[in-house]
Amino acid sequence: MLDLEFNDYFILLSALLLIIGVLTTKFSSRLGVPALILFVLIGMIAGSDGLGLIHFNNANMAQLIGIMALIIILFEGGLQTKWSTVKSVTKPALSLATVGVILTTVVVAVAAKLIFGVSWLEGFLFGAIVGSTDAAAVFAVLKGQNIKERLGATLEAESGSNDPMAMFLTISVIELIVVEETSYFLLIGSFFWQMGIGLIMGLALGKLATFAINRINLDSSGLYPVFALAFALLTFSATDIIGASGLLAVYVAALVIGNSELTYRQSIFRFNEGFAWMAQILMFTILGLLVFPTQLISFEIIVNGLLLSAILVFIARPLAVFLSTIKMGYDFKEKIFLSWAGLRGAVPIVLATFPMIAGIENSQLFFNVVFFVVLTSALVQGSTIMLFAKKLALTGPKEVEPPHSLELVSIGKANAEIIEFEVSEETIITNKTLAEMDFPKDVLINAVIRDDQLITPYGETKIKIGDILYILVSRESKQALKELLNHK
């Protein structure tokens, strides 16, 4: 009976936290505060040092939840990333994700050594943990904003690809601290193995996932998004098991899947977008529960944390950006913006649990300081990114989501799909009647939406600019139909 009562309270509390978390996303944009800060505060308030609703101090569980959430967030971010936009910034993004992380690590290591009086290896551990920008924070803050396309793509590609570097450096430094006879040459070999095999596994499993999604007819359309997410988890685990970078593999696989022709594309995208938000809410709330405010709000942590944050924001990050993007086409203002937009978020906090699990002497200090650094970064930088962009004149036209887009919907096990197509003035079918169109075989226009009104199509119906066509087509004729619709 007591167990049932506990379960009821647990489910009720979970529901309340989820509802509060979802509503928080609405208010965060109005307050100008990143949602992740509010999620963390919810966790801190509900935790042992707050209202005492939940007692949580399990670093292993927090790490597991954090990594699972990162997989989901990276997968969703990769799905939404257009390769046509990212390929032009591949070089600077990879430079920031590797050289930039190393430079940041070195500067922060020196600062941590001087501020906290730790050993050099412990200083480098500090630097490695906070060395990368955070995909969850960057994706959340930039989503729907009108930052210039090249800058937004650079930040998203960097944050999606630098987590593996930070994780590699963190684990390597922990190994150097714990294991006395660790070989530096083996660590260098491990780096190339992790990144190289992670890239290959991501490409291979991304293509496999795309093939499987398009070729396997499932009984329910709702299974396709779950099927896609299962491949994300498979990609991480299979890659991680062989000692390569699972996070890199997940992001690369998502890029492949998201930029391929995909059955139930919009269903998969919308499901993963919602699930990624759930993962963020859970992850940041759990990490908030892991923090004890009485330990965090101390004179030493506040002063030293602010000093380390200032060095990270005003010295380490700008130095990394300016040096790692030399001769890559960014002007001074753009580099200033890239420096300011280097948000820290969940990844450093998750990485800060690694020393705790390894039993390193100053692990609790690491966690508290890293948590404080992340809070200040998200609060100060995250809430002023758009202000910086506007002051530096780095904003473009406001992004407007089209009310209709090309959408593929499979019809059960039938060998057919419905295509939703918006007619533009450049389309060859504009101002033609249906009878005048030379459609491929097995093509039927089911409906026309004009000015939000349904029009039943017949032979003399003339297609106009702005019409939304719903077209039934066999899979064999789909490519020929798309070529006709896209012909100018």
C-alpha positions in Angstrom: 0.0 0.0 0.0 2.8 2.4 0.9 4.6 1.5 -2.4 1.4 2.4 -4.4 1.1 5.6 -2.5 4.7 6.5 -3.3 4.1 5.6 -7.0 1.1 8.0 -7.0 3.1 10.8 -5.6 6.0 10.2 -7.9 3.7 10.2 -11.0 2.0 13.3 -9.8 5.3 15.1 -9.2 6.6 14.0 -12.6 3.4 15.4 -14.2 3.7 18.7 -12.4 7.4 19.1 -13.3 6.7 18.3 -16.9 3.8 20.8 -17.1 5.9 23.5 -15.3 8.8 22.7 -17.7 6.6 23.1 -20.8 5.1 26.3 -19.6 8.5 27.6 -18.7 9.5 27.5 -22.3 6.7 30.0 -23.0 7.7 32.4 -20.3 11.5 32.2 -20.9 11.3 34.0 -24.3 9.3 36.8 -22.7 11.7 37.1 -19.8 14.7 37.0 -22.1 16.1 34.1 -20.0 17.1 30.8 -21.7 14.7 28.0 -20.8 17.5 25.8 -19.5 18.1 28.2 -16.6 14.5 27.9 -15.5 14.6 24.1 -15.7 17.7 24.1 -13.5 16.0 26.4 -11.0 13.0 24.1 -10.9 15.3 21.2 -10.0 17.1 23.2 -7.4 13.8 24.4 -5.8 12.3 20.9 -5.8 15.5 19.3 -4.4 16.8 18.6 -0.9 18.0 22.1 -0.2 14.8 23.6 -1.6 11.3 22.4 -0.9 12.6 18.9 -0.2 10.2 17.3 -2.6 12.9 15.1 -4.2 16.1 13.9 -2.6 18.6 13.1 -5.4 22.4 12.8 -5.2 23.1 9.9 -7.6 25.8 11.1 -10.0 25.7 7.8 -12.0 22.0 8.1 -12.7 22.4 11.8 -13.5 25.2 11.0 -16.0 23.1 8.2 -17.7 20.1 10.5 -18.0 22.3 13.3 -19.3 24.0 11.2 -22.0 20.6 9.8 -23.1 19.2 13.3 -23.3 22.3 14.5 -25.3 21.8 11.7 -27.8 18.2 12.8 -28.4 19.1 16.5 -28.5 22.0 16.0 -30.9 19.8 13.7 -33.1 17.1 16.3 -33.3 19.6 19.1 -34.0 21.2 17.1 -36.8 17.9 16.3 -38.4 17.0 20.0 -38.6 20.4 21.0 -40.0 20.5 21.6 -43.7 23.6 20.3 -45.3 23.4 22.9 -48.0 23.9 25.5 -45.3 26.4 23.7 -43.2 28.8 22.5 -45.9 30.0 26.1 -46.5 31.0 26.4 -42.8 32.4 22.9 -42.3 36.0 24.0 -42.1 35.6 26.8 -39.5 33.1 24.7 -37.5 35.5 21.8 -37.3 38.4 24.1 -36.4 36.3 25.6 -33.6 35.3 22.1 -32.5 38.9 20.9 -32.2 41.5 23.6 -32.1 39.1 26.0 -30.4 38.3 23.4 -27.7 41.9 22.7 -27.1 42.8 26.4 -26.8 39.9 27.0 -24.5 41.0 24.1 -22.3 44.6 25.4 -22.0 43.6 28.9 -21.0 41.0 27.7 -18.5 43.5 25.2 -17.1 46.0 27.9 -16.4 43.3 30.0 -14.7 42.0 27.1 -12.6 45.6 26.3 -11.5 46.1 29.9 -10.3 42.7 30.4 -8.8 42.0 27.1 -7.0 45.6 26.0 -6.4 44.9 22.5 -7.9 47.5 20.4 -9.8 48.2 21.0 -13.4 46.3 17.8 -14.4 43.3 18.9 -12.3 43.5 22.3 -14.0 43.4 20.7 -17.4 40.4 18.7 -16.2 38.6 21.9 -15.4 39.4 23.2 -18.9 38.3 20.1 -20.7 35.0 20.0 -18.9 34.1 23.6 -19.8 35.9 23.6 -23.2 33.0 22.9 -25.5 29.9 24.9 -26.3 26.6 23.2 -25.7 24.3 21.9 -28.4 21.2 21.9 -26.3 21.7 25.6 -25.3 22.8 26.8 -28.8 19.9 25.0 -30.6 17.4 26.3 -28.1 18.6 29.9 -28.1 19.1 30.2 -31.9 15.9 28.4 -32.9 13.6 30.7 -34.9 16.0 33.7 -34.5 17.1 35.8 -37.5 20.9 35.5 -37.0 22.7 35.7 -40.3 22.6 32.2 -41.8 26.3 31.6 -42.0 26.9 32.6 -38.3 23.9 30.5 -37.1 25.1 27.5 -39.2 28.7 27.9 -37.8 27.5 27.9 -34.2 25.1 25.0 -34.7 27.7 22.9 -36.5 30.4 23.7 -33.9 28.1 22.9 -30.9 27.0 19.7 -32.6 30.5 18.4 -33.3 32.6 19.7 -30.3 31.0 17.5 -27.6 33.0 14.5 -28.7 36.3 16.5 -28.3 35.4 17.7 -24.8 34.4 14.2 -23.7 37.6 12.8 -25.1 39.7 15.3 -23.3 37.8 14.9 -20.1 38.1 11.1 -20.1 41.8 11.3 -21.1 42.7 13.7 -18.3 40.8 11.6 -15.8 42.8 8.5 -17.0 46.1 10.4 -16.6 45.1 11.4 -13.0 43.9 7.9 -12.0 46.2 5.6 -13.9 49.9 6.4 -13.3 51.4 4.7 -16.4 49.1 6.1 -19.1 50.8 6.5 -22.5 50.4 9.8 -24.2 50.9 8.1 -27.6 48.0 5.8 -26.9 45.8 8.8 -26.1 46.7 10.4 -29.4 45.9 7.1 -31.3 42.7 6.9 -29.3 41.7 10.4 -30.5 42.0 9.6 -34.2 40.2 6.3 -33.6 37.3 7.9 -31.8 36.8 10.7 -34.3 37.5 8.7 -37.5 35.5 5.6 -36.6 32.8 7.8 -35.1 32.5 9.7 -38.5 32.4 6.4 -40.5 29.8 4.8 -38.1 27.6 7.9 -38.3 27.7 7.9 -42.1 27.1 4.1 -42.4 24.3 3.9 -39.8 22.7 7.1 -41.1 22.4 5.6 -44.6 21.2 2.3 -43.1 18.5 4.1 -41.1 17.3 6.0 -44.2 17.1 2.8 -46.2 15.2 1.0 -43.5 12.7 3.9 -42.9 12.0 4.2 -46.6 11.8 0.5 -47.4 10.0 -1.1 -44.4 6.2 -0.7 -44.4 5.1 -0.4 -40.8 1.5 -0.9 -39.8 1.2 2.4 -38.0 2.6 5.8 -39.1 3.4 6.6 -35.5 6.0 3.9 -35.5 8.3 5.7 -38.0 9.5 8.4 -35.6 10.2 5.8 -32.9 12.0 3.7 -35.5 14.2 6.7 -36.4 15.0 7.4 -32.7 15.9 3.8 -32.2 18.5 4.1 -34.9 19.9 7.1 -33.0 20.3 5.0 -29.8 21.7 2.1 -31.9 24.3 4.4 -33.5 25.5 5.8 -30.2 25.7 2.4 -28.4 27.3 0.5 -31.4 29.9 3.2 -31.8 30.6 3.6 -28.1 31.0 -0.1 -27.6 33.9 -0.2 -30.1 35.6 2.7 -28.3 34.7 5.4 -30.8 32.8 8.7 -30.3 29.1 7.8 -30.1 28.0 11.5 -29.9 29.8 12.4 -33.1 28.3 9.3 -34.8 24.8 10.3 -33.7 25.1 13.9 -35.1 26.6 12.7 -38.4 23.8 10.0 -38.7 21.2 12.6 -38.1 22.7 14.9 -40.8 22.5 12.0 -43.3 18.9 11.1 -42.3 17.7 14.7 -42.2 19.1 15.6 -45.6 17.8 12.4 -47.4 14.5 11.8 -49.1 12.4 10.4 -46.2 9.1 8.8 -45.7 7.0 10.4 -43.0 9.6 13.2 -42.8 7.6 15.8 -41.0 6.2 13.2 -38.6 9.7 12.1 -37.7 10.9 15.7 -37.3 7.9 16.9 -35.2 8.1 13.9 -32.9 11.9 14.3 -32.3 11.5 18.1 -31.8 9.0 17.4 -29.0 11.0 14.6 -27.5 14.1 16.7 -27.5 12.3 19.4 -25.5 11.2 16.6 -23.0 14.8 15.4 -22.8 16.0 19.0 -22.1 13.4 19.5 -19.4 14.3 16.2 -17.8 18.1 16.6 -18.1 18.3 20.2 -16.7 15.8 19.4 -13.9 17.8 16.3 -12.9 21.1 18.3 -13.0 19.4 21.0 -10.8 18.4 18.3 -8.3 22.0 17.2 -8.2 23.1 20.6 -6.9 22.9 21.6 -3.3 22.4 25.5 -3.3 23.9 25.7 0.2 27.2 24.4 -1.2 26.9 26.5 -4.4 26.0 29.8 -2.8 29.2 30.3 -0.8 31.7 33.3 -1.0 34.5 31.1 -2.4 32.4 29.5 -5.1 30.8 32.8 -6.2 34.0 34.9 -6.3 36.2 32.2 -7.9 33.4 31.0 -10.2 32.8 34.6 -11.4 36.5 35.0 -12.0 36.8 31.8 -13.9 33.6 32.6 -15.9 35.1 36.0 -16.8 38.3 34.4 -18.0 36.3 31.9 -20.1 34.0 34.4 -21.7 36.4 37.4 -22.2 39.8 35.6 -22.8 39.6 31.9 -23.5 36.6 31.9 -25.9 37.6 35.0 -27.9 41.2 33.7 -28.2 39.9 30.3 -29.4 37.6 31.9 -32.0 40.1 34.5 -33.3 43.0 31.9 -33.7 40.9 29.0 -35.0 39.1 31.0 -37.7 42.1 32.8 -39.2 41.6 33.4 -42.9 38.2 31.8 -43.0 36.2 34.7 -44.1 34.9 36.1 -40.8 35.2 39.8 -40.1 36.0 41.4 -36.7 32.3 41.9 -35.8 31.4 38.3 -36.7 34.3 36.9 -34.6 33.1 39.0 -31.7 29.7 37.6 -32.0 31.0 34.0 -32.3 33.0 34.6 -29.2 30.0 35.9 -27.2 27.6 33.1 -28.5 29.8 30.3 -27.1 27.2 29.1 -24.7 28.0 26.5 -22.0 25.1 24.3 -20.9 24.3 20.7 -20.1 27.5 19.1 -21.5 29.9 20.6 -19.0 27.6 19.7 -16.1 27.3 16.1 -17.4 31.1 15.9 -17.9 31.5 17.3 -14.3 29.9 14.0 -13.1 32.7 12.0 -14.5 35.3 13.0 -11.9 32.7 12.4 -9.2 32.2 8.8 -10.4 36.0 8.3 -10.8 36.4 9.4 -7.1 38.8 12.2 -7.9 39.7 14.3 -4.8 38.3 17.7 -5.8 35.4 16.3 -7.8 32.7 18.1 -5.7 34.6 21.4 -6.2 34.7 20.8 -9.9 31.0 20.1 -10.1 30.0 23.2 -8.1 32.3 25.6 -10.0 31.3 24.1 -13.4 27.7 24.5 -12.5 28.2 28.1 -11.5 30.1 28.8 -14.7 27.3 27.3 -16.8 24.6 29.3 -14.9 26.4 32.6 -15.5 27.2 31.7 -19.1 23.6 30.8 -19.9 22.1 33.7 -17.9 24.5 36.5 -19.2 25.4 35.3 -22.7 22.2 33.4 -23.5 19.9 36.3 -22.6 21.9 38.8 -24.6 22.7 37.0 -27.9 20.1 38.7 -29.9 21.0 42.1 -28.4 24.6 41.5 -29.5 23.5 40.4 -33.0 21.4 43.5 -33.4 24.1 45.9 -32.1 26.6 44.3 -34.4 24.1 44.4 -37.4 24.4 40.6 -37.8 20.7 39.9 -38.2 19.0 39.0 -41.4 15.3 38.9 -42.4 13.0 37.3 -39.9 12.5 33.6 -40.6 8.9 32.8 -41.4 7.7 29.2 -41.3 5.7 28.5 -44.4 2.1 27.4 -43.7 2.5 24.4 -46.0 5.5 22.5 -47.2 6.4 19.4 -49.2 5.2 16.5 -47.1 5.4 12.8 -47.9 2.8 10.6 -46.3 2.8 6.8 -46.9 -0.5 5.1 -47.2 -0.2 1.9 -45.1 1.1 -0.9 -47.1 -0.1 0.5 -50.4 2.6 1.4 -52.8 1.6 5.1 -52.9 2.2 8.4 -51.2 0.5 11.8 -50.9 2.6 14.8 -51.8 1.6 18.3 -50.5 3.0 20.9 -52.9 2.8 24.7 -52.8 2.7 26.3 -56.2 5.1 29.2 -56.9 5.3 31.6 -59.9 8.4 29.7 -61.0 6.6 26.4 -61.4 5.9 25.1 -64.9 2.3 24.1 -64.0 1.3 27.7 -62.9 -1.7 29.0 -64.9 -2.3 25.7 -66.6 -5.4 23.6 -66.3 -5.2 20.1 -65.1 -6.2 18.8 -68.6 -3.2 20.6 -70.0 -0.7 19.0 -67.7 1.4 16.1 -68.8 1.5 14.2 -65.6 3.4 10.9 -65.2 1.3 7.7 -64.9 -0.4 6.9 -61.6 -0.8 10.5 -60.6 -4.0 12.1 -59.3 -4.6 15.5 -57.8 -7.0 14.9 -54.9 -7.6 18.4 -53.6 -6.6 22.1 -54.2 -6.4 24.6 -51.3 -6.8 28.2 -52.4 -7.1 31.1 -50.0 -7.7 28.5 -47.2 -10.7 27.2 -49.2 -11.1 23.6 -50.5 -11.5 23.4 -54.2 -12.6 20.1 -55.8 -10.3 19.6 -58.9 -11.5 18.7 -62.4 -10.1 19.0 -65.9 -10.7 22.7 -66.4 -9.4 23.7 -62.9 -6.6 26.3 -63.5 -3.6 26.1 -61.1 -2.7 29.5 -59.6 0.2 30.9 -57.6 -0.1 30.0 -53.9 -2.3 27.0 -54.4 -1.7 23.9 -52.2 -2.0 20.7 -54.2 -2.5 17.3 -52.6 -1.3 14.7 -55.1 -1.7 11.0 -54.9 1.2 9.2 -56.7 2.7 5.8 -56.9 6.2 5.4 -55.5 7.5 4.5 -59.0 6.3 7.8 -60.4 7.2 10.0 -57.4 10.6 11.1 -58.8 9.2 11.9 -62.2 6.4 13.9 -60.6 8.9 15.9 -58.4 11.0 16.7 -61.5 7.9 18.0 -63.2 6.8 20.1 -60.2 10.3 21.6 -59.8 10.7 22.3 -63.5 10.7 26.1 -64.2 
